Structure formats: C-alpha cells, structure tokens
Amino acid sequence: MNELFILNNASEGMRAKLTRIAKGMRQIDVASLAHVDCIDITRLENNRFVLPTHRKRILTVLGLINDSNDQETNQGDQHADEY
C-alpha cells in the first residue's frame, strides 16, 4: 500500500530525509546507490552545500527527481550559492 505525504514549506533536505526514512533506507544505502560519500547525504539533509552532481545523484536515487528533469536540478544549483 502506498501512502501519500504532503509537505508544505518543507526544505529539500527535509523532503530527502523523510523520503529516505519512508523507503526504509539508511544514509549509507543511499550513498552507495548514488556513488557519493555518506557526508553528502548528511549535508543535503541538513540543507548544506552539496556538489550539484552529487545532489542530483542522491535525489535521483530517492526518486525526488529523474535524470531528465534539469529544471529541478538547476533550481537547486541556484540555491547552492546561499549556503
């Protein structure tokens, strides 16, 4: 059974963390599948800077974006300068 969560005003990091937990994955599981370090998962979940290529891999593994969704990725790249 699939459940739907609606998160208003949730940060990208919060959405990533809740999605990871809902899928029953550990940070190391996501890191392994995305070919990044565990620290990248921690940084993303805490809304810290993560290299755009690593960010895209992590969000793709979590199903929050797909590989062809460049608009979503570009929005995150713009916010990276804020950190």
Rosetta blueprint (number, residue, H / E / L):
1 M L
2 N L
3 E L
4 L L
5 F L
6 I L
7 L L
8 N L
9 N L
10 A L
11 S L
12 E H
13 G H
14 M H
15 R H
16 A H
17 K H
18 L H
19 T H
20 R H
21 I H
22 A H
23 K L
24 G L
25 M L
26 R L
27 Q H
28 I H
29 D H
30 V H
31 A H
32 S H
33 L H
34 A H
35 H L
36 V L
37 D L
38 C H
39 I H
40 D H
41 I H
42 T H
43 R H
44 L H
45 E H
46 N L
47 N L
48 R L
49 F L
50 V L
51 L L
52 P H
53 T H
54 H H
55 R H
56 K H
57 R H
58 I H
59 L H
60 T H
61 V H
62 L H
63 G L
64 L L
65 I L
66 N L
67 D L
68 S L
69 N L
70 D H
71 Q H
72 E H
73 T H
74 N H
75 Q H
76 G H
77 D H
78 Q H
79 H H
80 A H
81 D L
82 E L
83 Y L
